[in-house]
Amino acid sequence: MIETVKLNEAQKKSRRNRNIALGLLLAGLVVLFYVITLVKIGGLGN
């Protein structure tokens, strides 16, 4: 039988904030790669 860990409110809030930060970081990297790709393909860097 699998036992689950019960998180208190502070731990839940901490986990949520960390997940939001990681999500924003990932979204930022996606935007950065998209802009770099546009610059390389579009020739905007010339």
HELIX and SHEET records of a PDB file:
HELIX    1   1 GLU A    9  GLY A   42  1                                  34    
END                                                                             
